[in-house]
């Protein structure tokens, strides 16, 4: 399952990141988004969702959310 179908308010563990783009991989890693880390979908907006990773909250679009497998 990826973050686009994840339930709001529930904590998940990131299993892997599915992307062929190295820049996108590096960006997600800089946010603390990598395998084994907990992530929570805080809320959804049209075309994006707000996620909590470590001590931060980030607004990511649905394309990016689809690359994060939980």
PQR file of N, CA, C, O and H, with PARSE charges and radii, in Angstrom:
ATOM      1  N   UNK A   1       0.855  -1.170   0.000 -0.4000 1.5000
ATOM      2  CA  UNK A   1       0.000   0.000   0.000 -0.0000 2.0000
ATOM      3  C   UNK A   1       0.908   1.242   0.000  0.5500 1.7000
ATOM      4  O   UNK A   1       1.979   1.236   0.606 -0.5500 1.4000
ATOM      5  N   UNK A   2       0.470   2.291  -0.679 -0.4000 1.5000
ATOM      6  CA  UNK A   2       1.242   3.533  -0.645 -0.0000 2.0000
ATOM      7  C   UNK A   2       0.479   4.600   0.148  0.5500 1.7000
ATOM      8  O   UNK A   2      -0.635   4.358   0.613 -0.5500 1.4000
ATOM      9  H   UNK A   2      -0.400   2.295  -1.171  0.4000 1.0000
ATOM     10  N   UNK A   3       1.084   5.770   0.295 -0.4000 1.5000
ATOM     11  CA  UNK A   3       0.481   6.809   1.146 -0.0000 2.0000
ATOM     12  C   UNK A   3      -0.815   7.387   0.599  0.5500 1.7000
ATOM     13  O   UNK A   3      -1.589   7.974   1.355 -0.5500 1.4000
ATOM     14  H   UNK A   3       1.989   5.966  -0.082  0.4000 1.0000
ATOM     15  N   UNK A   4      -1.074   7.235  -0.703 -0.4000 1.5000
ATOM     16  CA  UNK A   4      -2.323   7.771  -1.253 -0.0000 2.0000
ATOM     17  C   UNK A   4      -3.539   7.023  -0.719  0.5500 1.7000
ATOM     18  O   UNK A   4      -4.643   7.567  -0.699 -0.5500 1.4000
ATOM     19  H   UNK A   4      -0.446   6.758  -1.318  0.4000 1.0000
ATOM     20  N   UNK A   5      -3.342   5.776  -0.286 -0.4000 1.5000
ATOM     21  CA  UNK A   5      -4.457   4.990   0.251 -0.0000 2.0000
ATOM     22  C   UNK A   5      -4.360   4.791   1.763  0.5500 1.7000
ATOM     23  O   UNK A   5      -5.192   4.098   2.349 -0.5500 1.4000
ATOM     24  H   UNK A   5      -2.445   5.335  -0.303  0.4000 1.0000
ATOM     25  N   UNK A   6      -3.361   5.387   2.393 -0.4000 1.5000
ATOM     26  CA  UNK A   6      -3.181   5.235   3.839 -0.0000 2.0000
ATOM     27  C   UNK A   6      -4.266   5.996   4.601  0.5500 1.7000
ATOM     28  O   UNK A   6      -4.769   7.021   4.140 -0.5500 1.4000
ATOM     29  H   UNK A   6      -2.685   5.950   1.917  0.4000 1.0000
ATOM     30  N   UNK A   7      -4.606   5.481   5.755 -0.4000 1.5000
ATOM     31  CA  UNK A   7      -5.629   6.078   6.605 -0.0000 2.0000
ATOM     32  C   UNK A   7      -5.050   7.268   7.364  0.5500 1.7000
ATOM     33  O   UNK A   7      -3.920   7.212   7.849 -0.5500 1.4000
ATOM     34  H   UNK A   7      -4.197   4.649   6.130  0.4000 1.0000
ATOM     35  N   UNK A   8      -5.821   8.336   7.465 -0.4000 1.5000
ATOM     36  CA  UNK A   8      -5.380   9.528   8.202 -0.0000 2.0000
ATOM     37  C   UNK A   8      -5.265   9.222   9.692  0.5500 1.7000
ATOM     38  O   UNK A   8      -6.111   8.536  10.267 -0.5500 1.4000
ATOM     39  H   UNK A   8      -6.739   8.382   7.072  0.4000 1.0000
ATOM     40  N   UNK A   9      -4.198   9.746  10.309 -0.4000 1.5000
ATOM     41  CA  UNK A   9      -4.021   9.613  11.745 -0.0000 2.0000
ATOM     42  C   UNK A   9      -3.385   8.314  12.202  0.5500 1.7000
ATOM     43  O   UNK A   9      -3.075   8.171  13.384 -0.5500 1.4000
ATOM     44  H   UNK A   9      -3.511  10.303   9.842  0.4000 1.0000
ATOM     45  N   UNK A  10      -3.182   7.372  11.308 -0.4000 1.5000
ATOM     46  CA  UNK A  10      -2.580   6.089  11.670 -0.0000 2.0000
ATOM     47  C   UNK A  10      -1.100   6.100  11.305  0.5500 1.7000
ATOM     48  O   UNK A  10      -0.722   6.548  10.222 -0.5500 1.4000
ATOM     49  H   UNK A  10      -3.434   7.489  10.347  0.4000 1.0000
ATOM     50  N   UNK A  11      -0.265   5.603  12.220 -0.4000 1.5000
ATOM     51  CA  UNK A  11       1.175   5.557  11.969 -0.0000 2.0000
ATOM     52  C   UNK A  11       1.532   4.297  11.188  0.5500 1.7000
ATOM     53  O   UNK A  11       1.091   3.195  11.516 -0.5500 1.4000
ATOM     54  H   UNK A  11      -0.572   5.239  13.099  0.4000 1.0000
ATOM     55  N   UNK A  12       2.336   4.484  10.157 -0.4000 1.5000
ATOM     56  CA  UNK A  12       2.811   3.385   9.318 -0.0000 2.0000
ATOM     57  C   UNK A  12       4.332   3.373   9.331  0.5500 1.7000
ATOM     58  O   UNK A  12       4.966   4.373   9.665 -0.5500 1.4000
ATOM     59  H   UNK A  12       2.694   5.379   9.891  0.4000 1.0000
ATOM     60  N   UNK A  13       4.904   2.249   8.972 -0.4000 1.5000
ATOM     61  CA  UNK A  13       6.354   2.125   8.819 -0.0000 2.0000
ATOM     62  C   UNK A  13       6.656   2.094   7.321  0.5500 1.7000
ATOM     63  O   UNK A  13       6.046   1.320   6.583 -0.5500 1.4000
ATOM     64  H   UNK A  13       4.389   1.436   8.701  0.4000 1.0000
ATOM     65  N   UNK A  14       7.580   2.917   6.874 -0.4000 1.5000
ATOM     66  CA  UNK A  14       7.948   2.964   5.457 -0.0000 2.0000
ATOM     67  C   UNK A  14       8.683   1.675   5.099  0.5500 1.7000
ATOM     68  O   UNK A  14       9.689   1.336   5.721 -0.5500 1.4000
ATOM     69  H   UNK A  14       8.076   3.546   7.474  0.4000 1.0000
ATOM     70  N   UNK A  15       8.179   0.963   4.100 -0.4000 1.5000
ATOM     71  CA  UNK A  15       8.797  -0.275   3.645 -0.0000 2.0000
ATOM     72  C   UNK A  15       9.875  -0.004   2.597  0.5500 1.7000
ATOM     73  O   UNK A  15      10.965  -0.574   2.639 -0.5500 1.4000
ATOM     74  H   UNK A  15       7.362   1.239   3.595  0.4000 1.0000
ATOM     75  N   UNK A  16       9.537   0.887   1.650 -0.4000 1.5000
ATOM     76  CA  UNK A  16      10.493   1.234   0.591 -0.0000 2.0000
ATOM     77  C   UNK A  16       9.998   2.467  -0.160  0.5500 1.7000
ATOM     78  O   UNK A  16       8.853   2.894  -0.016 -0.5500 1.4000
ATOM     79  H   UNK A  16       8.651   1.350   1.616  0.4000 1.0000
ATOM     80  N   UNK A  17      10.892   3.019  -0.958 -0.4000 1.5000
ATOM     81  CA  UNK A  17      10.574   4.144  -1.829 -0.0000 2.0000
ATOM     82  C   UNK A  17      10.692   3.635  -3.261  0.5500 1.7000
ATOM     83  O   UNK A  17      11.748   3.141  -3.655 -0.5500 1.4000
ATOM     84  H   UNK A  17      11.823   2.672  -1.075  0.4000 1.0000
ATOM     85  N   UNK A  18       9.622   3.751  -4.041 -0.4000 1.5000
ATOM     86  CA  UNK A  18       9.626   3.276  -5.427 -0.0000 2.0000
ATOM     87  C   UNK A  18       9.709   4.457  -6.377  0.5500 1.7000
ATOM     88  O   UNK A  18       8.693   5.056  -6.731 -0.5500 1.4000
ATOM     89  H   UNK A  18       8.764   4.153  -3.720  0.4000 1.0000
ATOM     90  N   UNK A  19      10.924   4.787  -6.784 -0.4000 1.5000
ATOM     91  CA  UNK A  19      11.121   5.851  -7.752 -0.0000 2.0000
ATOM     92  C   UNK A  19      12.411   5.606  -8.525  0.5500 1.7000
ATOM     93  O   UNK A  19      13.366   5.041  -7.992 -0.5500 1.4000
ATOM     94  H   UNK A  19      11.749   4.301  -6.496  0.4000 1.0000
ATOM     95  N   UNK A  20      12.431   6.030  -9.769 -0.4000 1.5000
ATOM     96  CA  UNK A  20      13.634   5.911 -10.601 -0.0000 2.0000
ATOM     97  C   UNK A  20      14.433   7.212 -10.594  0.5500 1.7000
ATOM     98  O   UNK A  20      15.533   7.267 -11.144 -0.5500 1.4000
ATOM     99  H   UNK A  20      11.655   6.488 -10.202  0.4000 1.0000
ATOM    100  N   UNK A  21      13.891   8.252  -9.979 -0.4000 1.5000
ATOM    101  CA  UNK A  21      14.512   9.572  -9.962 -0.0000 2.0000
ATOM    102  C   UNK A  21      15.441   9.701  -8.752  0.5500 1.7000
ATOM    103  O   UNK A  21      14.983   9.669  -7.610 -0.5500 1.4000
ATOM    104  H   UNK A  21      12.997   8.207  -9.532  0.4000 1.0000
ATOM    105  N   UNK A  22      16.737   9.845  -9.000 -0.4000 1.5000
ATOM    106  CA  UNK A  22      17.710   9.944  -7.904 -0.0000 2.0000
ATOM    107  C   UNK A  22      17.536  11.228  -7.100  0.5500 1.7000
ATOM    108  O   UNK A  22      17.749  11.228  -5.887 -0.5500 1.4000
ATOM    109  H   UNK A  22      17.109   9.871  -9.928  0.4000 1.0000
ATOM    110  N   UNK A  23      17.149  12.327  -7.759 -0.4000 1.5000
ATOM    111  CA  UNK A  23      16.920  13.590  -7.038 -0.0000 2.0000
ATOM    112  C   UNK A  23      15.753  13.458  -6.080  0.5500 1.7000
ATOM    113  O   UNK A  23      15.803  13.964  -4.959 -0.5500 1.4000
ATOM    114  H   UNK A  23      16.976  12.328  -8.744  0.4000 1.0000
ATOM    115  N   UNK A  24      14.708  12.784  -6.514 -0.4000 1.5000
ATOM    116  CA  UNK A  24      13.536  12.560  -5.665 -0.0000 2.0000
ATOM    117  C   UNK A  24      13.914  11.692  -4.475  0.5500 1.7000
ATOM    118  O   UNK A  24      13.497  11.957  -3.348 -0.5500 1.4000
ATOM    119  H   UNK A  24      14.667  12.373  -7.425  0.4000 1.0000
ATOM    120  N   UNK A  25      14.700  10.662  -4.726 -0.4000 1.5000
ATOM    121  CA  UNK A  25      15.205   9.798  -3.648 -0.0000 2.0000
ATOM    122  C   UNK A  25      15.990  10.607  -2.616  0.5500 1.7000
ATOM    123  O   UNK A  25      15.791  10.454  -1.411 -0.5500 1.4000
ATOM    124  H   UNK A  25      15.040  10.447  -5.642  0.4000 1.0000
ATOM    125  N   UNK A  26      16.885  11.469  -3.104 -0.4000 1.5000
ATOM    126  CA  UNK A  26      17.710  12.284  -2.214 -0.0000 2.0000
ATOM    127  C   UNK A  26      16.852  13.272  -1.429  0.5500 1.7000
ATOM    128  O   UNK A  26      17.107  13.515  -0.249 -0.5500 1.4000
ATOM    129  H   UNK A  26      17.046  11.593  -4.083  0.4000 1.0000
ATOM    130  N   UNK A  27      15.837  13.841  -2.078 -0.4000 1.5000
ATOM    131  CA  UNK A  27      14.943  14.782  -1.403 -0.0000 2.0000
ATOM    132  C   UNK A  27      14.186  14.093  -0.274  0.5500 1.7000
ATOM    133  O   UNK A  27      14.117  14.616   0.838 -0.5500 1.4000
ATOM    134  H   UNK A  27      15.629  13.643  -3.036  0.4000 1.0000
ATOM    135  N   UNK A  28      13.618  12.923  -0.556 -0.4000 1.5000
ATOM    136  CA  UNK A  28      12.882  12.193   0.481 -0.0000 2.0000
ATOM    137  C   UNK A  28      13.797  11.787   1.626  0.5500 1.7000
ATOM    138  O   UNK A  28      13.400  11.842   2.790 -0.5500 1.4000
ATOM    139  H   UNK A  28      13.674  12.498  -1.459  0.4000 1.0000
ATOM    140  N   UNK A  29      15.025  11.379   1.300 -0.4000 1.5000
ATOM    141  CA  UNK A  29      15.977  11.010   2.337 -0.0000 2.0000
ATOM    142  C   UNK A  29      16.314  12.210   3.221  0.5500 1.7000
ATOM    143  O   UNK A  29      16.495  12.060   4.429 -0.5500 1.4000
ATOM    144  H   UNK A  29      15.347  11.335   0.354  0.4000 1.0000
ATOM    145  N   UNK A  30      16.399  13.397   2.622 -0.4000 1.5000
ATOM    146  CA  UNK A  30      16.704  14.606   3.403 -0.0000 2.0000
ATOM    147  C   UNK A  30      15.563  14.971   4.361  0.5500 1.7000
ATOM    148  O   UNK A  30      15.789  15.628   5.378 -0.5500 1.4000
ATOM    149  H   UNK A  30      16.252  13.519   1.640  0.4000 1.0000
ATOM    150  N   UNK A  31      14.342  14.544   4.034 -0.4000 1.5000
ATOM    151  CA  UNK A  31      13.202  14.768   4.928 -0.0000 2.0000
ATOM    152  C   UNK A  31      13.144  13.732   6.047  0.5500 1.7000
ATOM    153  O   UNK A  31      12.385  13.883   7.004 -0.5500 1.4000
ATOM    154  H   UNK A  31      14.158  14.010   3.208  0.4000 1.0000
ATOM    155  N   UNK A  32      13.952  12.680   5.919 -0.4000 1.5000
ATOM    156  CA  UNK A  32      13.907  11.593   6.901 -0.0000 2.0000
ATOM    157  C   UNK A  32      12.980  10.485   6.475  0.5500 1.7000
ATOM    158  O   UNK A  32      12.568   9.659   7.289 -0.5500 1.4000
ATOM    159  H   UNK A  32      14.569  12.558   5.141  0.4000 1.0000
ATOM    160  N   UNK A  33      12.650  10.464   5.198 -0.4000 1.5000
ATOM    161  CA  UNK A  33      11.717   9.489   4.651 -0.0000 2.0000
ATOM    162  C   UNK A  33      12.497   8.358   3.982  0.5500 1.7000
ATOM    163  O   UNK A  33      12.877   8.458   2.815 -0.5500 1.4000
ATOM    164  H   UNK A  33      12.985  11.135   4.536  0.4000 1.0000
ATOM    165  N   UNK A  34      12.731   7.281   4.736 -0.4000 1.5000
ATOM    166  CA  UNK A  34      13.447   6.119   4.210 -0.0000 2.0000
ATOM    167  C   UNK A  34      12.953   4.874   4.928  0.5500 1.7000
ATOM    168  O   UNK A  34      12.233   4.975   5.921 -0.5500 1.4000
ATOM    169  H   UNK A  34      12.423   7.199   5.684  0.4000 1.0000
ATOM    170  N   UNK A  35      13.330   3.708   4.439 -0.4000 1.5000
ATOM    171  CA  UNK A  35      12.847   2.428   4.970 -0.0000 2.0000
ATOM    172  C   UNK A  35      13.056   2.318   6.479  0.5500 1.7000
ATOM    173  O   UNK A  35      14.114   2.658   7.007 -0.5500 1.4000
ATOM    174  H   UNK A  35      13.915   3.626   3.632  0.4000 1.0000
ATOM    175  N   UNK A  36      12.017   1.835   7.153 -0.4000 1.5000
ATOM    176  CA  UNK A  36      12.086   1.622   8.590 -0.0000 2.0000
ATOM    177  C   UNK A  36      11.614   2.791   9.433  0.5500 1.7000
ATOM    178  O   UNK A  36      11.441   2.642  10.642 -0.5500 1.4000
ATOM    179  H   UNK A  36      11.157   1.559   6.724  0.4000 1.0000
ATOM    180  N   UNK A  37      11.403   3.948   8.828 -0.4000 1.5000
ATOM    181  CA  UNK A  37      10.973   5.134   9.580 -0.0000 2.0000
ATOM    182  C   UNK A  37       9.449   5.174   9.689  0.5500 1.7000
ATOM    183  O   UNK A  37       8.754   4.811   8.739 -0.5500 1.4000
ATOM    184  H   UNK A  37      11.544   4.070   7.846  0.4000 1.0000
ATOM    185  N   UNK A  38       8.927   5.608  10.828 -0.4000 1.5000
ATOM    186  CA  UNK A  38       7.476   5.784  10.948 -0.0000 2.0000
ATOM    187  C   UNK A  38       7.016   7.047  10.219  0.5500 1.7000
ATOM    188  O   UNK A  38       7.723   8.053  10.188 -0.5500 1.4000
ATOM    189  H   UNK A  38       9.491   5.902  11.599  0.4000 1.0000
ATOM    190  N   UNK A  39       5.823   6.975   9.635 -0.4000 1.5000
ATOM    191  CA  UNK A  39       5.226   8.116   8.934 -0.0000 2.0000
ATOM    192  C   UNK A  39       3.730   8.109   9.199  0.5500 1.7000
ATOM    193  O   UNK A  39       3.118   7.045   9.287 -0.5500 1.4000
ATOM    194  H   UNK A  39       5.248   6.158   9.661  0.4000 1.0000
ATOM    195  N   UNK A  40       3.140   9.289   9.326 -0.4000 1.5000
ATOM    196  CA  UNK A  40       1.712   9.423   9.583 -0.0000 2.0000
ATOM    197  C   UNK A  40       1.102  10.412   8.608  0.5500 1.7000
ATOM    198  O   UNK A  40       1.642  11.500   8.408 -0.5500 1.4000
ATOM    199  H   UNK A  40       3.637  10.154   9.254  0.4000 1.0000
ATOM    200  N   UNK A  41      -0.020  10.044   7.996 -0.4000 1.5000
ATOM    201  CA  UNK A  41      -0.764  10.986   7.153 -0.0000 2.0000
ATOM    202  C   UNK A  41      -1.633  11.804   8.098  0.5500 1.7000
ATOM    203  O   UNK A  41      -2.555  11.279   8.722 -0.5500 1.4000
ATOM    204  H   UNK A  41      -0.458   9.159   8.159  0.4000 1.0000
ATOM    205  N   UNK A  42      -1.330  13.097   8.197 -0.4000 1.5000
ATOM    206  CA  UNK A  42      -2.055  13.975   9.115 -0.0000 2.0000
ATOM    207  C   UNK A  42      -3.392  14.394   8.512  0.5500 1.7000
ATOM    208  O   UNK A  42      -4.427  14.322   9.175 -0.5500 1.4000
ATOM    209  H   UNK A  42      -0.581  13.524   7.689  0.4000 1.0000
ATOM    210  N   UNK A  43      -3.369  14.831   7.251 -0.4000 1.5000
ATOM    211  CA  UNK A  43      -4.602  15.217   6.568 -0.0000 2.0000
ATOM    212  C   UNK A  43      -4.395  15.183   5.061  0.5500 1.7000
ATOM    213  O   UNK A  43      -3.270  15.096   4.570 -0.5500 1.4000
ATOM    214  H   UNK A  43      -2.529  14.889   6.712  0.4000 1.0000
ATOM    215  N   UNK A  44      -5.502  15.255   4.346 -0.4000 1.5000
ATOM    216  CA  UNK A  44      -5.460  15.255   2.882 -0.0000 2.0000
ATOM    217  C   UNK A  44      -6.064  16.550   2.352  0.5500 1.7000
ATOM    218  O   UNK A  44      -7.037  17.082   2.886 -0.5500 1.4000
ATOM    219  H   UNK A  44      -6.416  15.326   4.745  0.4000 1.0000
ATOM    220  N   UNK A  45      -5.459  17.021   1.304 -0.4000 1.5000
ATOM    221  CA  UNK A  45      -5.974  18.165   0.556 -0.0000 2.0000
ATOM    222  C   UNK A  45      -6.140  17.698  -0.882  0.5500 1.7000
ATOM    223  O   UNK A  45      -5.668  16.622  -1.249 -0.5500 1.4000
ATOM    224  H   UNK A  45      -4.669  16.589   0.870  0.4000 1.0000
ATOM    225  N   UNK A  46      -6.798  18.494  -1.684 -0.4000 1.5000
ATOM    226  CA  UNK A  46      -6.974  18.124  -3.081 -0.0000 2.0000
ATOM    227  C   UNK A  46      -5.612  18.072  -3.780  0.5500 1.7000
ATOM    228  O   UNK A  46      -4.946  19.097  -3.926 -0.5500 1.4000
ATOM    229  H   UNK A  46      -7.182  19.368  -1.387  0.4000 1.0000
ATOM    230  N   UNK A  47      -5.207  16.895  -4.205 -0.4000 1.5000
ATOM    231  CA  UNK A  47      -3.952  16.742  -4.928 -0.0000 2.0000
ATOM    232  C   UNK A  47      -2.727  16.593  -4.054  0.5500 1.7000
ATOM    233  O   UNK A  47      -1.620  16.479  -4.580 -0.5500 1.4000
ATOM    234  H   UNK A  47      -5.748  16.062  -4.087  0.4000 1.0000
ATOM    235  N   UNK A  48      -2.881  16.589  -2.731 -0.4000 1.5000
ATOM    236  CA  UNK A  48      -1.716  16.451  -1.853 -0.0000 2.0000
ATOM    237  C   UNK A  48      -2.139  15.932  -0.483  0.5500 1.7000
ATOM    238  O   UNK A  48      -3.327  15.794  -0.190 -0.5500 1.4000
ATOM    239  H   UNK A  48      -3.781  16.681  -2.304  0.4000 1.0000
ATOM    240  N   UNK A  49      -1.142  15.649   0.342 -0.4000 1.5000
ATOM    241  CA  UNK A  49      -1.428  15.254   1.722 -0.0000 2.0000
ATOM    242  C   UNK A  49      -0.322  15.779   2.633  0.5500 1.7000
ATOM    243  O   UNK A  49       0.812  15.992   2.204 -0.5500 1.4000
ATOM    244  H   UNK A  49      -0.178  15.761   0.104  0.4000 1.0000
ATOM    245  N   UNK A  50      -0.674  15.981   3.885 -0.4000 1.5000
ATOM    246  CA  UNK A  50       0.276  16.446   4.888 -0.0000 2.0000
ATOM    247  C   UNK A  50       0.696  15.231   5.698  0.5500 1.7000
ATOM    248  O   UNK A  50      -0.140  14.503   6.234 -0.5500 1.4000
ATOM    249  H   UNK A  50      -1.595  15.808   4.234  0.4000 1.0000
ATOM    250  N   UNK A  51       2.012  15.021   5.780 -0.4000 1.5000
ATOM    251  CA  UNK A  51       2.543  13.874   6.499 -0.0000 2.0000
ATOM    252  C   UNK A  51       3.449  14.335   7.630  0.5500 1.7000
ATOM    253  O   UNK A  51       4.063  15.399   7.555 -0.5500 1.4000
ATOM    254  H   UNK A  51       2.692  15.612   5.344  0.4000 1.0000
ATOM    255  N   UNK A  52       3.526  13.527   8.675 -0.4000 1.5000
ATOM    256  CA  UNK A  52       4.429  13.777   9.794 -0.0000 2.0000
ATOM    257  C   UNK A  52       5.533  12.729   9.732  0.5500 1.7000
ATOM    258  O   UNK A  52       5.281  11.525   9.783 -0.5500 1.4000
ATOM    259  H   UNK A  52       3.027  12.662   8.737  0.4000 1.0000
ATOM    260  N   UNK A  53       6.776  13.230   9.619 -0.4000 1.5000
ATOM    261  CA  UNK A  53       7.955  12.376   9.609 -0.0000 2.0000
ATOM    262  C   UNK A  53       8.898  12.929  10.662  0.5500 1.7000
ATOM    263  O   UNK A  53       9.254  14.107  10.628 -0.5500 1.4000
ATOM    264  H   UNK A  53       6.981  14.208   9.577  0.4000 1.0000
ATOM    265  N   UNK A  54       9.301  12.085  11.595 -0.4000 1.5000
ATOM    266  CA  UNK A  54      10.157  12.515  12.710 -0.0000 2.0000
ATOM    267  C   UNK A  54       9.500  13.691  13.411  0.5500 1.7000
ATOM    268  O   UNK A  54       8.372  13.561  13.886 -0.5500 1.4000
ATOM    269  H   UNK A  54       9.012  11.129  11.624  0.4000 1.0000
ATOM    270  N   UNK A  55      10.174  14.844  13.491 -0.4000 1.5000
ATOM    271  CA  UNK A  55       9.620  16.008  14.197 -0.0000 2.0000
ATOM    272  C   UNK A  55       9.012  17.039  13.253  0.5500 1.7000
ATOM    273  O   UNK A  55       8.678  18.140  13.690 -0.5500 1.4000
ATOM    274  H   UNK A  55      11.090  14.950  13.105  0.4000 1.0000
ATOM    275  N   UNK A  56       8.861  16.715  11.981 -0.4000 1.5000
ATOM    276  CA  UNK A  56       8.367  17.701  11.019 -0.0000 2.0000
ATOM    277  C   UNK A  56       7.088  17.271  10.331  0.5500 1.7000
ATOM    278  O   UNK A  56       6.737  16.091  10.294 -0.5500 1.4000
ATOM    279  H   UNK A  56       9.133  15.820  11.626  0.4000 1.0000
ATOM    280  N   UNK A  57       6.402  18.268   9.787 -0.4000 1.5000
ATOM    281  CA  UNK A  57       5.212  18.025   8.969 -0.0000 2.0000
ATOM    282  C   UNK A  57       5.487  18.597   7.592  0.5500 1.7000
ATOM    283  O   UNK A  57       6.010  19.703   7.453 -0.5500 1.4000
ATOM    284  H   UNK A  57       6.687  19.226   9.817  0.4000 1.0000
ATOM    285  N   UNK A  58       5.123  17.823   6.569 -0.4000 1.5000
ATOM    286  CA  UNK A  58       5.417  18.220   5.199 -0.0000 2.0000
ATOM    287  C   UNK A  58       4.191  18.015   4.321  0.5500 1.7000
ATOM    288  O   UNK A  58       3.430  17.064   4.504 -0.5500 1.4000
ATOM    289  H   UNK A  58       4.698  16.924   6.681  0.4000 1.0000
ATOM    290  N   UNK A  59       4.012  18.918   3.367 -0.4000 1.5000
ATOM    291  CA  UNK A  59       2.952  18.801   2.382 -0.0000 2.0000
ATOM    292  C   UNK A  59       3.562  18.178   1.128  0.5500 1.7000
ATOM    293  O   UNK A  59       4.429  18.783   0.498 -0.5500 1.4000
ATOM    294  H   UNK A  59       4.630  19.690   3.218  0.4000 1.0000
ATOM    295  N   UNK A  60       3.120  16.982   0.762 -0.4000 1.5000
ATOM    296  CA  UNK A  60       3.647  16.321  -0.425 -0.0000 2.0000
ATOM    297  C   UNK A  60       2.507  16.058  -1.404  0.5500 1.7000
ATOM    298  O   UNK A  60       1.373  15.818  -0.990 -0.5500 1.4000
ATOM    299  H   UNK A  60       2.416  16.490   1.273  0.4000 1.0000
ATOM    300  N   UNK A  61       2.807  16.104  -2.703 -0.4000 1.5000
ATOM    301  CA  UNK A  61       1.765  15.866  -3.694 -0.0000 2.0000
ATOM    302  C   UNK A  61       1.492  14.368  -3.823  0.5500 1.7000
ATOM    303  O   UNK A  61       2.237  13.535  -3.306 -0.5500 1.4000
ATOM    304  H   UNK A  61       3.729  16.300  -3.039  0.4000 1.0000
ATOM    305  N   UNK A  62       0.413  14.051  -4.521 -0.4000 1.5000
ATOM    306  CA  UNK A  62      -0.004  12.641  -4.625 -0.0000 2.0000
ATOM    307  C   UNK A  62       1.008  11.789  -5.393  0.5500 1.7000
ATOM    308  O   UNK A  62       1.140  10.596  -5.118 -0.5500 1.4000
ATOM    309  H   UNK A  62      -0.193  14.727  -4.941  0.4000 1.0000
ATOM    310  N   UNK A  63       1.720  12.382  -6.349 -0.4000 1.5000
ATOM    311  CA  UNK A  63       2.737  11.627  -7.089 -0.0000 2.0000
ATOM    312  C   UNK A  63       3.855  11.175  -6.147  0.5500 1.7000
ATOM    313  O   UNK A  63       4.324  10.039  -6.222 -0.5500 1.4000
ATOM    314  H   UNK A  63       1.613  13.350  -6.572  0.4000 1.0000
ATOM    315  N   UNK A  64       4.267  12.065  -5.274 -0.4000 1.5000
ATOM    316  CA  UNK A  64       5.304  11.737  -4.292 -0.0000 2.0000
ATOM    317  C   UNK A  64       4.764  10.740  -3.274  0.5500 1.7000
ATOM    318  O   UNK A  64       5.473   9.815  -2.876 -0.5500 1.4000
ATOM    319  H   UNK A  64       3.887  12.987  -5.213  0.4000 1.0000
ATOM    320  N   UNK A  65       3.521  10.917  -2.852 -0.4000 1.5000
ATOM    321  CA  UNK A  65       2.908  10.006  -1.890 -0.0000 2.0000
ATOM    322  C   UNK A  65       2.772   8.599  -2.460  0.5500 1.7000
ATOM    323  O   UNK A  65       2.864   7.617  -1.723 -0.5500 1.4000
ATOM    324  H   UNK A  65       2.945  11.668  -3.175  0.4000 1.0000
ATOM    325  N   UNK A  66       2.554   8.500  -3.763 -0.4000 1.5000
ATOM    326  CA  UNK A  66       2.415   7.185  -4.400 -0.0000 2.0000
ATOM    327  C   UNK A  66       3.746   6.440  -4.426  0.5500 1.7000
ATOM    328  O   UNK A  66       3.754   5.212  -4.520 -0.5500 1.4000
ATOM    329  H   UNK A  66       2.480   9.298  -4.362  0.4000 1.0000
ATOM    330  N   UNK A  67       4.864   7.146  -4.344 -0.4000 1.5000
ATOM    331  CA  UNK A  67       6.181   6.508  -4.369 -0.0000 2.0000
ATOM    332  C   UNK A  67       6.580   5.948  -3.015  0.5500 1.7000
ATOM    333  O   UNK A  67       7.518   5.156  -2.928 -0.5500 1.4000
ATOM    334  H   UNK A  67       4.857   8.143  -4.267  0.4000 1.0000
ATOM    335  N   UNK A  68       5.879   6.348  -1.954 -0.4000 1.5000
ATOM    336  CA  UNK A  68       6.212   5.905  -0.598 -0.0000 2.0000
ATOM    337  C   UNK A  68       5.338   4.701  -0.239  0.5500 1.7000
ATOM    338  O   UNK A  68       4.127   4.828  -0.060 -0.5500 1.4000
ATOM    339  H   UNK A  68       5.117   6.992  -2.026  0.4000 1.0000
ATOM    340  N   UNK A  69       5.973   3.540  -0.138 -0.4000 1.5000
ATOM    341  CA  UNK A  69       5.257   2.287   0.148 -0.0000 2.0000
ATOM    342  C   UNK A  69       5.352   1.991   1.646  0.5500 1.7000
ATOM    343  O   UNK A  69       6.437   1.938   2.224 -0.5500 1.4000
ATOM    344  H   UNK A  69       6.957   3.438  -0.284  0.4000 1.0000
ATOM    345  N   UNK A  70       4.167   1.800   2.255 -0.4000 1.5000
ATOM    346  CA  UNK A  70       4.104   1.514   3.697 -0.0000 2.0000
ATOM    347  C   UNK A  70       3.584   0.121   3.936  0.5500 1.7000
ATOM    348  O   UNK A  70       3.460  -0.303   5.085 -0.5500 1.4000
ATOM    349  H   UNK A  70       3.286   1.843   1.785  0.4000 1.0000
TER
END
